[in-house]
Amino acid sequence: MADDGLYEIRITTGEAGAILRAATERAVAAKAETLIRRAHSRGAAIGVAVTGSDGQAVRRLELYLADVVSDVERS
């Protein structure tokens, strides 16, 4: 679980996984989007899990990253 004021995103593919952490929503979202786009370009299926101390921020991140995954899957 993420510590107070820290957001954590776990991104998994069929072959690997990564844990991204940052103190702000924006910073962790940017890191995650970059990694999602890179993983997709290699043809990997992508799973995303978000944790953090602010439930509303976690939900915003989940929705945003679901849109990113959907976008890369359409392209």
Secondary structure, DSSP 8 states (H G I E B T S, - for coil): ---TT-EEEEEE-SS-EEEEEESSHHHHHHHHHHHHHHHHHTT---EEEEE-S-HHHHHHHHHHHHHHHHHHHH-
